[in-house]
Amino acid sequence: MPVDSGTVVYCSGSSDIVLSAGAQGLPQDAGHVLLPLARAAIATQLGLSHTASEDLPWLKMSGACFITLTRESRLRGCVGTLRAHRALAEDVKANAVAAAFRDPRFPPLASEEFSAVALEISVLSALEPLRFSDEPDALRQLRAGVDGVVFEYGHHTGTFLPQVWEDFKEPTDFLAHLKYKAGLPPDFWDVEVRLLRYTVHKWREERFKG
């Protein structure tokens, strides 16, 4: 089905690329607020205490994000939304809880894991439809290391965050694996294929320790 505002997306692993902060309407140090907010939402579900601020005006702005959990540099959960449809604070909290407890690829996070996992937040730009005549034309337009991409064809849909370019340097490989993730052969193409791109601004907890 086409991706819409209510879609929950499970992402693949994240690399160590750090894109610059400063998404429209967000302060440069937004990670100092967003990361504790995500961790506090997970802590609440575990019956643990973790403080976070929610009273800043920009947290009430509409926003879409992905939350990635890693443990010892290995993916432990990742869930996000592609289109902004609620306040950024609410999106962060909901996706943090979903990544920790509802990613079907992993068991729910246990309380003893809470301090062992690292969180990363990617705040997405608006989706931009790509206009292309064929697959080579689409590939020429993709910006390696910059674009996150949504692939849509009928009920098949999938996305890769920009961080995934670290694993697939060439646009051809990137798109082939994205098609496979969407449930289609890597060499599939059809005139009805739809591609959308977006950028992200992301923050990792490691950047703010100490």
Phi and psi in degrees as GROMACS dihedral restraints (atoms count N, CA, C in turn):
[ dihedral_restraints ]
;  ai    aj    ak    al  type     phi  dphi    fc
    3     4     5     6     1   -61.2    20    10
    4     5     6     7     1   149.0    20    10
    6     7     8     9     1   -73.6    20    10
    7     8     9    10     1   131.5    20    10
    9    10    11    12     1  -132.3    20    10
   10    11    12    13     1  -174.9    20    10
   12    13    14    15     1   -64.0    20    10
   13    14    15    16     1   -23.8    20    10
   15    16    17    18     1   -93.0    20    10
   16    17    18    19     1     0.2    20    10
   18    19    20    21     1   -70.9    20    10
   19    20    21    22     1   133.5    20    10
   21    22    23    24     1  -100.2    20    10
   22    23    24    25     1   127.2    20    10
   24    25    26    27     1  -116.3    20    10
   25    26    27    28     1   135.0    20    10
   27    28    29    30     1  -102.0    20    10
   28    29    30    31     1   122.6    20    10
   30    31    32    33     1  -100.2    20    10
   31    32    33    34     1   170.0    20    10
   33    34    35    36     1   -90.8    20    10
   34    35    36    37     1  -174.0    20    10
   36    37    38    39     1   -64.2    20    10
   37    38    39    40     1   156.8    20    10
   39    40    41    42     1  -109.7    20    10
   40    41    42    43     1   146.5    20    10
   42    43    44    45     1   -92.7    20    10
   43    44    45    46     1  -167.3    20    10
   45    46    47    48     1   -99.8    20    10
   46    47    48    49     1    13.7    20    10
   48    49    50    51     1   -65.9    20    10
   49    50    51    52     1   139.8    20    10
   51    52    53    54     1  -122.8    20    10
   52    53    54    55     1   115.5    20    10
   54    55    56    57     1   -85.9    20    10
   55    56    57    58     1   154.5    20    10
   57    58    59    60     1   -64.8    20    10
   58    59    60    61     1   148.3    20    10
   60    61    62    63     1   -79.1    20    10
   61    62    63    64     1  -177.8    20    10
   63    64    65    66     1   103.0    20    10
   64    65    66    67     1    29.5    20    10
   66    67    68    69     1   -58.3    20    10
   67    68    69    70     1   152.5    20    10
   69    70    71    72     1   -52.8    20    10
   70    71    72    73     1   124.5    20    10
   72    73    74    75     1    86.5    20    10
   73    74    75    76     1    -7.6    20    10
   75    76    77    78     1  -105.3    20    10
   76    77    78    79     1   139.7    20    10
   78    79    80    81     1   -72.1    20    10
   79    80    81    82     1   159.8    20    10
   81    82    83    84     1   -59.6    20    10
   82    83    84    85     1   -33.0    20    10
   84    85    86    87     1   -98.5    20    10
   85    86    87    88     1    29.3    20    10
   87    88    89    90     1   -56.7    20    10
   88    89    90    91     1   -29.4    20    10
   90    91    92    93     1   -60.9    20    10
   91    92    93    94     1   -29.1    20    10
   93    94    95    96     1   -64.3    20    10
   94    95    96    97     1   -22.6    20    10
   96    97    98    99     1  -100.0    20    10
   97    98    99   100     1   -44.6    20    10
   99   100   101   102     1   -68.5    20    10
  100   101   102   103     1   -41.5    20    10
  102   103   104   105     1   -64.8    20    10
  103   104   105   106     1   -47.6    20    10
  105   106   107   108     1   -61.9    20    10
  106   107   108   109     1   -33.4    20    10
  108   109   110   111     1   -63.9    20    10
  109   110   111   112     1   -43.6    20    10
  111   112   113   114     1   -64.8    20    10
  112   113   114   115     1   -44.3    20    10
  114   115   116   117     1   -65.8    20    10
  115   116   117   118     1   -37.7    20    10
  117   118   119   120     1   -64.7    20    10
  118   119   120   121     1   -36.0    20    10
  120   121   122   123     1   -64.1    20    10
  121   122   123   124     1   -39.7    20    10
  123   124   125   126     1   -68.9    20    10
  124   125   126   127     1   -42.8    20    10
  126   127   128   129     1   -58.7    20    10
  127   128   129   130     1   -41.6    20    10
  129   130   131   132     1   -58.5    20    10
  130   131   132   133     1   -41.6    20    10
  132   133   134   135     1   -65.6    20    10
  133   134   135   136     1   -27.1    20    10
  135   136   137   138     1   -93.2    20    10
  136   137   138   139     1    -0.6    20    10
  138   139   140   141     1    75.4    20    10
  139   140   141   142     1    24.0    20    10
  141   142   143   144     1  -106.2    20    10
  142   143   144   145     1   166.1    20    10
  144   145   146   147     1  -107.7    20    10
  145   146   147   148     1   132.2    20    10
  147   148   149   150     1  -156.5    20    10
  148   149   150   151     1   123.1    20    10
  150   151   152   153     1   -86.0    20    10
  151   152   153   154     1   147.3    20    10
  153   154   155   156     1  -159.0    20    10
  154   155   156   157     1   148.9    20    10
  156   157   158   159     1   -90.8    20    10
  157   158   159   160     1   138.4    20    10
  159   160   161   162     1  -128.8    20    10
  160   161   162   163     1    10.1    20    10
  162   163   164   165     1  -102.2    20    10
  163   164   165   166     1    13.4    20    10
  165   166   167   168     1   -83.4    20    10
  166   167   168   169     1   137.4    20    10
  168   169   170   171     1   -56.8    20    10
  169   170   171   172     1   -38.6    20    10
  171   172   173   174     1   -69.5    20    10
  172   173   174   175     1   -16.8    20    10
  174   175   176   177     1   -70.8    20    10
  175   176   177   178     1   -17.9    20    10
  177   178   179   180     1   -87.4    20    10
  178   179   180   181     1    -9.4    20    10
  180   181   182   183     1   -70.5    20    10
  181   182   183   184     1   149.4    20    10
  183   184   185   186     1   -65.1    20    10
  184   185   186   187     1   136.7    20    10
  186   187   188   189     1  -159.7    20    10
  187   188   189   190     1   157.4    20    10
  189   190   191   192     1  -125.7    20    10
  190   191   192   193     1   140.1    20    10
  192   193   194   195     1  -146.8    20    10
  193   194   195   196     1   164.5    20    10
  195   196   197   198     1  -117.4    20    10
  196   197   198   199     1   141.0    20    10
  198   199   200   201     1  -115.2    20    10
  199   200   201   202     1   125.5    20    10
  201   202   203   204     1  -116.5    20    10
  202   203   204   205     1   130.1    20    10
  204   205   206   207     1  -109.3    20    10
  205   206   207   208     1   133.4    20    10
  207   208   209   210     1  -128.6    20    10
  208   209   210   211     1   152.3    20    10
  210   211   212   213     1  -134.0    20    10
  211   212   213   214     1   121.0    20    10
  213   214   215   216     1    53.1    20    10
  214   215   216   217     1    43.3    20    10
  216   217   218   219     1    69.5    20    10
  217   218   219   220     1     9.8    20    10
  219   220   221   222     1  -109.6    20    10
  220   221   222   223     1   141.2    20    10
  222   223   224   225     1   -57.7    20    10
  223   224   225   226     1   133.7    20    10
  225   226   227   228     1  -123.0    20    10
  226   227   228   229     1    -5.9    20    10
  228   229   230   231     1   161.5    20    10
  229   230   231   232     1   143.1    20    10
  231   232   233   234     1  -158.0    20    10
  232   233   234   235     1   120.6    20    10
  234   235   236   237     1  -141.4    20    10
  235   236   237   238     1   143.6    20    10
  237   238   239   240     1  -159.0    20    10
  238   239   240   241     1   174.0    20    10
  240   241   242   243     1  -119.1    20    10
  241   242   243   244     1   149.2    20    10
  243   244   245   246     1   -95.8    20    10
  244   245   246   247     1   -30.3    20    10
  246   247   248   249     1  -119.8    20    10
  247   248   249   250     1   134.6    20    10
  249   250   251   252     1   -65.9    20    10
  250   251   252   253     1   125.9    20    10
  252   253   254   255     1  -142.4    20    10
  253   254   255   256     1     8.5    20    10
  255   256   257   258     1  -158.3    20    10
  256   257   258   259     1   171.9    20    10
  258   259   260   261     1   -57.6    20    10
  259   260   261   262     1   143.9    20    10
  261   262   263   264     1   -56.7    20    10
  262   263   264   265     1   -41.1    20    10
  264   265   266   267     1   -58.9    20    10
  265   266   267   268     1   -42.9    20    10
  267   268   269   270     1   -68.0    20    10
  268   269   270   271     1   -37.7    20    10
  270   271   272   273     1   -66.2    20    10
  271   272   273   274     1   -40.9    20    10
  273   274   275   276     1   -62.1    20    10
  274   275   276   277     1   -48.1    20    10
  276   277   278   279     1   -65.4    20    10
  277   278   279   280     1   -45.0    20    10
  279   280   281   282     1   -64.6    20    10
  280   281   282   283     1   -43.0    20    10
  282   283   284   285     1   -72.9    20    10
  283   284   285   286     1   -30.6    20    10
  285   286   287   288     1   -63.9    20    10
  286   287   288   289     1   -45.3    20    10
  288   289   290   291     1   -64.3    20    10
  289   290   291   292     1   -42.3    20    10
  291   292   293   294     1   -65.5    20    10
  292   293   294   295     1   -41.2    20    10
  294   295   296   297     1   -65.1    20    10
  295   296   297   298     1   -35.7    20    10
  297   298   299   300     1   -78.7    20    10
  298   299   300   301     1   -32.6    20    10
  300   301   302   303     1  -125.2    20    10
  301   302   303   304     1   -12.0    20    10
  303   304   305   306     1  -128.0    20    10
  304   305   306   307     1     5.2    20    10
  306   307   308   309     1   -70.2    20    10
  307   308   309   310     1   115.5    20    10
  309   310   311   312     1   -65.9    20    10
  310   311   312   313     1   -10.4    20    10
  312   313   314   315     1   -81.5    20    10
  313   314   315   316     1   -11.8    20    10
  315   316   317   318     1  -136.8    20    10
  316   317   318   319     1   154.2    20    10
  318   319   320   321     1   -69.6    20    10
  319   320   321   322     1   156.9    20    10
  321   322   323   324     1   -56.8    20    10
  322   323   324   325     1   144.7    20    10
  324   325   326   327     1   -61.8    20    10
  325   326   327   328     1   133.8    20    10
  327   328   329   330     1   -93.9    20    10
  328   329   330   331     1   155.5    20    10
  330   331   332   333     1   -59.4    20    10
  331   332   333   334     1   -34.2    20    10
  333   334   335   336     1   -71.5    20    10
  334   335   336   337     1   -13.3    20    10
  336   337   338   339     1   -89.4    20    10
  337   338   339   340     1   -13.0    20    10
  339   340   341   342     1   -53.1    20    10
  340   341   342   343     1   -46.7    20    10
  342   343   344   345     1   -81.6    20    10
  343   344   345   346     1    -9.3    20    10
  345   346   347   348     1   -92.3    20    10
  346   347   348   349     1   -18.4    20    10
  348   349   350   351     1   -91.5    20    10
  349   350   351   352     1   148.2    20    10
  351   352   353   354     1  -109.2    20    10
  352   353   354   355     1   142.5    20    10
  354   355   356   357     1  -107.3    20    10
  355   356   357   358     1   146.4    20    10
  357   358   359   360     1  -135.3    20    10
  358   359   360   361     1   139.2    20    10
  360   361   362   363     1  -120.4    20    10
  361   362   363   364     1   130.1    20    10
  363   364   365   366     1  -116.9    20    10
  364   365   366   367     1   117.7    20    10
  366   367   368   369     1   -97.1    20    10
  367   368   369   370     1   126.2    20    10
  369   370   371   372     1   -91.8    20    10
  370   371   372   373     1   148.5    20    10
  372   373   374   375     1   -78.0    20    10
  373   374   375   376     1   176.7    20    10
  375   376   377   378     1   -66.5    20    10
  376   377   378   379     1   150.0    20    10
  378   379   380   381     1   -74.1    20    10
  379   380   381   382     1   138.3    20    10
  381   382   383   384     1  -118.6    20    10
  382   383   384   385     1   115.2    20    10
  384   385   386   387     1   -64.6    20    10
  385   386   387   388     1   136.8    20    10
  387   388   389   390     1   -89.6    20    10
  388   389   390   391     1   138.6    20    10
  390   391   392   393     1  -108.9    20    10
  391   392   393   394     1   123.1    20    10
  393   394   395   396     1  -150.1    20    10
  394   395   396   397     1   159.0    20    10
  396   397   398   399     1   -94.3    20    10
  397   398   399   400     1   -28.7    20    10
  399   400   401   402     1  -161.8    20    10
  400   401   402   403     1  -177.7    20    10
  402   403   404   405     1   -63.8    20    10
  403   404   405   406     1   -45.1    20    10
  405   406   407   408     1   -57.6    20    10
  406   407   408   409     1   -38.1    20    10
  408   409   410   411     1   -64.0    20    10
  409   410   411   412     1   -41.9    20    10
  411   412   413   414     1   -63.5    20    10
  412   413   414   415     1   -43.1    20    10
  414   415   416   417     1   -62.5    20    10
  415   416   417   418     1   -37.1    20    10
  417   418   419   420     1   -64.2    20    10
  418   419   420   421     1   -27.0    20    10
  420   421   422   423     1   -86.3    20    10
  421   422   423   424     1   -17.2    20    10
  423   424   425   426     1   -72.2    20    10
  424   425   426   427     1   135.9    20    10
  426   427   428   429     1  -103.4    20    10
  427   428   429   430     1   105.2    20    10
  429   430   431   432     1   -59.6    20    10
  430   431   432   433     1   132.7    20    10
  432   433   434   435     1    81.2    20    10
  433   434   435   436     1    -5.3    20    10
  435   436   437   438     1  -118.4    20    10
  436   437   438   439     1   -48.5    20    10
  438   439   440   441     1   -85.5    20    10
  439   440   441   442     1   129.8    20    10
  441   442   443   444     1   -86.3    20    10
  442   443   444   445     1   147.9    20    10
  444   445   446   447     1  -131.4    20    10
  445   446   447   448     1   136.0    20    10
  447   448   449   450     1  -107.7    20    10
  448   449   450   451     1   128.1    20    10
  450   451   452   453     1  -106.9    20    10
  451   452   453   454     1   129.8    20    10
  453   454   455   456     1  -132.6    20    10
  454   455   456   457     1   132.2    20    10
  456   457   458   459     1  -153.1    20    10
  457   458   459   460     1   110.3    20    10
  459   460   461   462     1    57.1    20    10
  460   461   462   463     1  -126.3    20    10
  462   463   464   465     1   -88.8    20    10
  463   464   465   466     1     1.9    20    10
  465   466   467   468     1   -88.7    20    10
  466   467   468   469     1   128.9    20    10
  468   469   470   471     1  -150.4    20    10
  469   470   471   472     1   149.1    20    10
  471   472   473   474     1  -165.7    20    10
  472   473   474   475     1   160.2    20    10
  474   475   476   477     1  -141.6    20    10
  475   476   477   478     1   151.5    20    10
  477   478   479   480     1  -122.1    20    10
  478   479   480   481     1   131.2    20    10
  480   481   482   483     1   -68.7    20    10
  481   482   483   484     1   159.3    20    10
  483   484   485   486     1   -56.9    20    10
  484   485   486   487     1   -28.4    20    10
  486   487   488   489     1   -59.6    20    10
  487   488   489   490     1   -25.0    20    10
  489   490   491   492     1   -69.3    20    10
  490   491   492   493     1   -16.9    20    10
  492   493   494   495     1   -58.7    20    10
  493   494   495   496     1   -22.9    20    10
  495   496   497   498     1   -61.0    20    10
  496   497   498   499     1   -28.3    20    10
  498   499   500   501     1   -90.8    20    10
  499   500   501   502     1   -24.8    20    10
  501   502   503   504     1  -130.0    20    10
  502   503   504   505     1    95.8    20    10
  504   505   506   507     1   -68.3    20    10
  505   506   507   508     1   -35.1    20    10
  507   508   509   510     1   -94.1    20    10
  508   509   510   511     1   137.5    20    10
  510   511   512   513     1   -54.4    20    10
  511   512   513   514     1   -35.3    20    10
  513   514   515   516     1   -61.9    20    10
  514   515   516   517     1   -45.1    20    10
  516   517   518   519     1   -68.3    20    10
  517   518   519   520     1   -41.8    20    10
  519   520   521   522     1   -56.9    20    10
  520   521   522   523     1   -50.3    20    10
  522   523   524   525     1   -70.2    20    10
  523   524   525   526     1   -36.5    20    10
  525   526   527   528     1   -61.4    20    10
  526   527   528   529     1   -44.1    20    10
  528   529   530   531     1   -70.9    20    10
  529   530   531   532     1   -30.8    20    10
  531   532   533   534     1   -67.5    20    10
  532   533   534   535     1   -39.7    20    10
  534   535   536   537     1   -63.2    20    10
  535   536   537   538     1   -41.0    20    10
  537   538   539   540     1   -63.1    20    10
  538   539   540   541     1   -40.9    20    10
  540   541   542   543     1   -61.7    20    10
  541   542   543   544     1   -33.8    20    10
  543   544   545   546     1   -78.2    20    10
  544   545   546   547     1    -0.3    20    10
  546   547   548   549     1    92.5    20    10
  547   548   549   550     1    22.7    20    10
  549   550   551   552     1  -125.2    20    10
  550   551   552   553     1   159.2    20    10
  552   553   554   555     1   -62.1    20    10
  553   554   555   556     1   147.2    20    10
  555   556   557   558     1   -58.7    20    10
  556   557   558   559     1   -26.8    20    10
  558   559   560   561     1   -96.9    20    10
  559   560   561   562     1    11.2    20    10
  561   562   563   564     1   -67.7    20    10
  562   563   564   565     1   143.4    20    10
  564   565   566   567     1  -157.0    20    10
  565   566   567   568     1   147.8    20    10
  567   568   569   570     1  -155.2    20    10
  568   569   570   571     1   152.7    20    10
  570   571   572   573     1   -64.2    20    10
  571   572   573   574     1   -17.2    20    10
  573   574   575   576     1   -88.6    20    10
  574   575   576   577     1    -0.3    20    10
  576   577   578   579     1   -62.3    20    10
  577   578   579   580     1   138.0    20    10
  579   580   581   582     1  -123.5    20    10
  580   581   582   583     1   132.1    20    10
  582   583   584   585     1  -122.3    20    10
  583   584   585   586     1   137.4    20    10
  585   586   587   588     1  -128.7    20    10
  586   587   588   589     1   147.5    20    10
  588   589   590   591     1  -126.0    20    10
  589   590   591   592     1   161.4    20    10
  591   592   593   594     1  -155.2    20    10
  592   593   594   595     1   164.6    20    10
  594   595   596   597     1  -116.0    20    10
  595   596   597   598     1   165.8    20    10
  597   598   599   600     1  -133.1    20    10
  598   599   600   601     1   155.9    20    10
  600   601   602   603     1  -120.0    20    10
  601   602   603   604     1   128.5    20    10
  603   604   605   606     1  -132.7    20    10
  604   605   606   607     1   156.0    20    10
  606   607   608   609     1  -138.4    20    10
  607   608   609   610     1   140.0    20    10
  609   610   611   612     1  -117.1    20    10
  610   611   612   613     1   147.1    20    10
  612   613   614   615     1   -59.4    20    10
  613   614   615   616     1   -34.8    20    10
  615   616   617   618     1   -56.9    20    10
  616   617   618   619     1   -28.7    20    10
  618   619   620   621     1   -70.9    20    10
  619   620   621   622     1   -19.5    20    10
  621   622   623   624     1  -114.1    20    10
  622   623   624   625     1     5.3    20    10
  624   625   626   627     1   -75.4    20    10
  625   626   627   628     1   144.7    20    10
